Amino acid sequence: MTDSTFKRFVEVGRVVLLKSGPSAGKIAVIAEIIDHNRAIIDGPTTGVPRQSFPYRHLTLTPISLTKLPRGAGSGVIRKQAEKESIVAKWESSTWAKKRAAMEKRRSLNDFERFSVMVTKKQRRDVVRKTLAKAA
């Protein structure tokens, strides 16, 4: 049998990104698997309450907690998440950085968008001039 290239499995301890609901955009941990449609998630370090959540509203991340027992309570999950610094791992990932940049872009007002455009023009001009000198 060949090794699978698939790496992200629905498993107890898997860190997930919520796609919908009041906690959309936050991360949580799968605490217990209910059935093939739902899991109990918990995010004691990110402010996500313990709840049943359908898989179709979750995105599996490559991060997972090791040695998390099945049916672990919020306290156990909190200790393990802080020990393995899950939130820091997530925030340092390129995926989280891209999401943060996108959110920042969306929250800009008209003048800030104009300032970004002018700064990009200035940078582009400097790059163009240095390339012309080098050639």
C-alpha positions in Angstrom: 0.0 0.0 0.0 1.3 3.5 -0.9 1.6 6.3 1.6 -1.1 8.9 1.3 -0.2 12.4 0.5 -3.2 13.6 2.5 -2.1 15.0 5.9 -5.0 16.8 7.5 -7.4 14.4 9.1 -10.4 15.0 11.3 -9.0 13.9 14.6 -9.2 14.8 18.3 -6.7 17.6 18.9 -6.8 19.0 15.3 -6.9 22.8 15.2 -9.6 24.1 13.0 -10.5 27.5 11.5 -14.2 28.4 11.8 -15.8 29.6 8.6 -19.2 30.7 9.9 -21.1 31.7 13.0 -20.3 34.4 15.6 -16.8 33.1 16.0 -16.0 33.0 12.3 -12.3 33.5 11.6 -11.2 32.2 15.0 -9.4 28.9 15.7 -10.6 26.1 17.9 -9.6 22.5 18.7 -11.6 19.3 18.0 -12.4 17.9 21.4 -14.6 15.0 20.4 -16.0 13.5 17.2 -19.8 13.1 17.3 -20.4 11.5 13.9 -19.5 11.9 10.2 -21.1 15.4 10.1 -20.3 17.1 13.4 -17.6 17.4 16.1 -17.4 19.1 19.5 -15.0 22.0 19.2 -13.5 24.1 22.0 -11.4 27.2 21.9 -10.6 28.2 25.5 -7.6 30.3 24.5 -9.4 32.0 21.5 -12.8 32.7 23.1 -14.7 30.1 21.1 -17.2 28.3 23.4 -17.4 24.5 23.6 -20.1 23.5 21.1 -21.2 21.0 18.4 -20.1 22.2 15.0 -20.6 20.8 11.5 -17.5 19.9 9.5 -18.7 21.8 6.5 -18.3 25.0 8.5 -14.7 24.1 9.6 -11.4 24.3 7.8 -8.8 21.9 9.0 -5.4 23.4 9.6 -2.0 21.6 9.5 -1.6 22.2 13.3 -2.8 19.7 15.9 -2.4 19.1 19.6 -0.5 16.0 20.5 -1.5 13.7 23.3 -5.0 15.1 23.8 -7.3 12.5 25.3 -10.7 11.9 23.9 -13.5 14.0 25.5 -11.0 16.4 27.1 -12.6 19.3 29.0 -11.9 23.0 28.4 -9.2 23.1 31.2 -7.2 20.2 29.7 -7.4 21.7 26.2 -6.4 25.2 27.6 -3.3 23.7 29.4 -2.3 21.7 26.3 -2.8 24.6 23.9 -0.8 27.0 26.1 1.9 24.4 26.5 2.2 23.9 22.8 1.6 27.6 22.0 -1.0 26.9 19.4 -2.2 30.5 19.0 1.4 31.7 18.4 1.9 28.9 15.8 -1.3 29.9 14.1 -0.5 33.6 14.1 3.1 33.0 12.7 1.7 30.9 9.8 1.5 32.4 6.3 -2.2 31.5 6.2 -3.0 33.6 9.3 -0.8 36.5 8.1 -2.6 36.6 4.7 -6.0 36.6 6.5 -4.8 39.5 8.8 -3.5 41.5 5.8 -6.8 41.0 4.0 -8.8 42.1 7.0 -6.6 45.2 7.4 -7.1 46.0 3.7 -10.9 45.7 4.1 -11.0 48.0 7.1 -9.2 50.9 5.4 -11.2 54.0 4.7 -11.0 56.0 1.5 -8.1 58.2 2.5 -6.0 55.3 3.7 -6.6 53.4 0.4 -5.5 56.5 -1.4 -2.3 56.7 0.8 -1.5 53.1 0.0 -1.9 53.8 -3.7 0.5 56.8 -3.6 3.1 54.8 -1.5 2.9 52.0 -4.0 3.5 54.4 -6.9 6.5 56.0 -5.1 8.0 52.5 -4.4 7.4 51.4 -8.0 9.1 54.6 -9.3 12.2 54.0 -7.0 12.5 50.4 -8.2 12.1 51.4 -11.8 14.8 54.0 -11.5 17.3 51.7 -9.8 16.7 49.0 -12.4 17.3 51.6 -15.2 20.6 52.6 -13.5 21.7 49.0 -13.2 21.0 48.2 -16.8 
